[in-house]
Amino acid sequence: MLAERARQLGYLLVGLADLSDKYAALAELGAGEPGRTTARRDAMRRVAARFPAALREFDQTHAEERERRAKEIDETISALVADLERGSGLSRLDDPARAWIRPTAELHAYLREVLKVKRFVAGGSPTDAEFAAWHAEAGDPRWPLEHWTRERLAQVASPPRGRVTDLAYEEVATRHGMDAARLRRELYPHLEPENEPENEEEG
């Protein structure tokens, strides 16, 4: 129950952040050059891909109403984040004895995303436009399109030792100021490097 409540609160924060992004995207669309231009059509496609039904809201509301909604969303996010940061929970994560928690909380999701990307690129070498379209539809926004550079996609397609887990540990550990070997030791204190589980990518 505790984990489920935490998940619900997390989804709420993510949903509010997405709403903030939506109103920013709609404001940008409203400020763009009107008419049936290629740039406007592409902008509308991007909005529709990330925020289904948002174009209906754009058509049926005035800019002032969207600005009011955006302000309310941002004020709500500000209040929730301030409450969270004033509490003692986040400070617990600064304890060196709990240094493993932040990266581990990200590790499984990132590895899941890398495996999705690997399956997509396995069919060949997608163009930038093809990968962008796939990412808009299926990618995890925690790792935006800019994260997936050509170099990183090449590494995913042909990972070191043939294991994308190595890439995931390296990326997540680096983001949290540690090296991959330390992160593995934190998680598997009794596991010798040569005895890493063979099915780690599957399970």
C-alpha positions as CSV (number, residue, x, y, z in Angstrom):
1,M,0.0,0.0,0.0
2,L,2.8,2.4,0.8
3,A,4.5,1.8,-2.5
4,E,1.2,2.2,-4.4
5,R,0.6,5.6,-2.6
6,A,4.0,6.7,-3.5
7,R,3.4,5.7,-7.1
8,Q,0.1,7.6,-7.2
9,L,1.8,10.7,-5.9
10,G,4.6,10.3,-8.4
11,Y,2.2,9.9,-11.3
12,L,0.4,13.1,-10.1
13,L,3.6,15.1,-10.2
14,V,4.5,13.7,-13.6
15,G,1.0,14.5,-14.9
16,L,1.2,18.0,-13.6
17,A,4.6,18.5,-15.2
18,D,3.2,17.2,-18.5
19,L,0.3,19.7,-18.2
20,S,2.8,22.5,-17.7
21,D,4.7,21.3,-20.9
22,K,1.4,21.1,-22.8
23,Y,0.4,24.7,-22.1
24,A,3.9,25.8,-23.0
25,A,3.6,23.9,-26.3
26,L,0.1,25.4,-26.9
27,A,1.4,28.9,-26.2
28,E,4.2,28.4,-28.6
29,L,1.7,27.1,-31.2
30,G,-0.5,30.1,-30.7
31,A,2.4,32.5,-31.1
32,G,3.5,30.8,-34.3
33,E,2.8,32.0,-37.9
34,P,-0.8,31.3,-38.7
35,G,-1.9,29.5,-41.9
36,R,-1.3,26.2,-43.5
37,T,2.5,26.4,-43.4
38,T,4.8,23.3,-43.2
39,A,6.2,24.6,-39.9
40,R,2.8,25.0,-38.4
41,R,1.7,21.5,-39.6
42,D,4.8,20.0,-38.1
43,A,4.3,21.8,-34.8
44,M,0.7,20.6,-34.6
45,R,1.8,17.0,-35.2
46,R,4.4,17.2,-32.4
47,V,1.7,18.6,-30.0
48,A,-0.8,15.9,-31.1
49,A,1.8,13.1,-30.7
50,R,2.7,14.0,-27.2
51,F,-0.6,15.4,-26.0
52,P,-3.5,13.6,-27.7
53,A,-6.7,15.8,-27.7
54,A,-4.7,18.9,-26.9
55,L,-5.4,20.4,-30.3
56,R,-9.1,20.2,-29.6
57,E,-8.5,22.2,-26.4
58,F,-6.4,24.7,-28.5
59,D,-9.3,25.1,-30.9
60,Q,-12.0,25.6,-28.3
61,T,-10.2,27.9,-25.8
62,H,-8.9,31.4,-26.0
63,A,-5.3,32.2,-25.3
64,E,-6.2,34.0,-22.1
65,E,-7.9,30.9,-20.7
66,R,-5.0,28.7,-21.6
67,E,-2.7,31.2,-19.9
68,R,-4.9,31.1,-16.8
69,R,-4.8,27.3,-16.7
70,A,-1.0,27.3,-17.2
71,K,-0.6,29.7,-14.3
72,E,-2.7,27.5,-12.0
73,I,-0.8,24.4,-12.9
74,D,2.6,26.0,-12.4
75,E,1.5,27.5,-9.0
76,T,0.2,24.0,-7.9
77,I,3.5,22.4,-8.9
78,S,5.5,25.1,-7.1
79,A,3.5,24.5,-3.9
80,L,3.8,20.7,-4.1
81,V,7.5,20.8,-4.8
82,A,8.1,23.3,-2.0
83,D,6.2,21.0,0.4
84,L,8.3,18.0,-0.7
85,E,11.6,19.9,-0.4
86,R,10.8,21.2,3.1
87,G,10.2,17.7,4.4
88,S,12.7,15.4,5.8
89,G,12.3,12.7,3.2
90,L,14.6,14.1,0.5
91,S,17.3,14.9,3.0
92,R,17.4,11.2,3.9
93,L,18.7,10.6,0.4
94,D,21.7,12.8,1.1
95,D,23.0,10.3,3.8
96,P,26.1,8.5,2.3
97,A,24.7,5.3,3.7
98,R,21.7,5.7,1.4
99,A,23.7,6.7,-1.7
100,W,22.5,3.7,-3.6
101,I,18.8,4.7,-3.4
102,R,18.7,7.5,-6.0
103,P,20.5,5.6,-8.8
104,T,18.7,2.3,-8.1
105,A,15.4,4.1,-8.3
106,E,16.3,5.1,-11.9
107,L,18.2,2.0,-12.9
108,H,15.4,-0.4,-13.8
109,A,13.4,2.2,-15.7
110,Y,16.5,3.3,-17.7
111,L,17.4,-0.3,-18.5
112,R,13.8,-1.0,-19.6
113,E,14.1,2.1,-21.9
114,V,17.5,1.0,-23.3
115,L,16.0,-2.5,-24.1
116,K,13.1,-0.8,-25.9
117,V,15.5,1.3,-27.9
118,K,17.6,-1.7,-28.7
119,R,14.6,-3.6,-30.1
120,F,13.7,-0.6,-32.2
121,V,17.2,-0.1,-33.7
122,A,17.7,-3.8,-34.2
123,G,15.8,-3.7,-37.5
124,G,18.4,-1.5,-39.1
125,S,19.7,2.1,-38.8
126,P,16.7,4.4,-38.4
127,T,16.9,7.9,-39.7
128,D,16.8,10.8,-37.3
129,A,13.2,11.4,-38.3
130,E,12.2,7.8,-37.8
131,F,13.7,7.6,-34.4
132,A,12.2,11.0,-33.4
133,A,8.7,9.7,-34.5
134,W,9.2,6.5,-32.5
135,H,10.4,8.4,-29.4
136,A,7.5,10.8,-29.6
137,E,5.1,7.8,-29.5
138,A,6.9,5.3,-27.3
139,G,9.9,6.9,-25.6
140,D,10.1,7.6,-21.9
141,P,10.1,11.4,-21.4
142,R,12.6,11.0,-18.6
143,W,15.2,10.5,-21.3
144,P,14.3,13.1,-24.0
145,L,15.1,12.8,-27.6
146,E,18.4,14.8,-27.1
147,H,19.6,12.0,-24.9
148,W,19.7,9.5,-27.7
149,T,22.6,10.8,-29.7
150,R,23.9,8.9,-32.7
151,E,26.8,7.7,-30.7
152,R,24.6,6.4,-27.9
153,L,22.2,4.6,-30.4
154,A,25.3,3.0,-32.0
155,Q,26.4,1.7,-28.5
156,V,22.9,0.4,-27.8
157,A,22.8,-1.4,-31.2
158,S,26.3,-2.9,-30.5
159,P,26.9,-2.8,-26.8
160,P,30.1,-3.7,-24.9
161,R,30.3,-7.4,-24.2
162,G,27.1,-7.6,-26.0
163,R,25.2,-6.5,-22.9
164,V,23.1,-3.3,-22.8
165,T,23.1,-3.6,-19.0
166,D,26.7,-2.3,-19.0
167,L,25.5,0.9,-20.7
168,A,22.6,1.3,-18.3
169,Y,24.8,0.9,-15.2
170,E,27.4,3.3,-16.6
171,E,24.8,6.0,-17.5
172,V,22.9,5.9,-14.3
173,A,26.0,5.7,-12.1
174,T,27.6,8.7,-13.8
175,R,24.4,10.7,-13.5
176,H,24.6,10.2,-9.7
177,G,28.3,10.8,-9.2
178,M,29.5,7.3,-8.9
179,D,31.1,4.7,-11.2
180,A,29.3,1.6,-12.5
181,A,31.5,-0.8,-10.5
182,R,30.5,1.0,-7.2
183,L,26.8,0.9,-8.1
184,R,27.0,-2.9,-8.8
185,R,28.8,-3.4,-5.5
186,E,26.1,-1.4,-3.7
187,L,23.4,-3.7,-5.2
188,Y,25.3,-7.0,-5.2
189,P,27.8,-6.9,-2.4
190,H,28.5,-10.7,-2.6
191,L,28.6,-11.0,-6.4
192,E,32.0,-11.5,-8.1
193,P,32.2,-9.5,-11.4
194,E,32.8,-12.7,-13.4
195,N,29.7,-14.2,-11.9
196,E,27.1,-11.6,-12.9
197,P,23.8,-13.1,-13.6
198,E,23.4,-14.2,-17.3
199,N,19.7,-13.2,-17.4
200,E,20.1,-9.7,-16.0
201,E,18.7,-8.1,-19.1
202,E,15.6,-10.3,-19.0
203,G,15.0,-10.2,-15.3
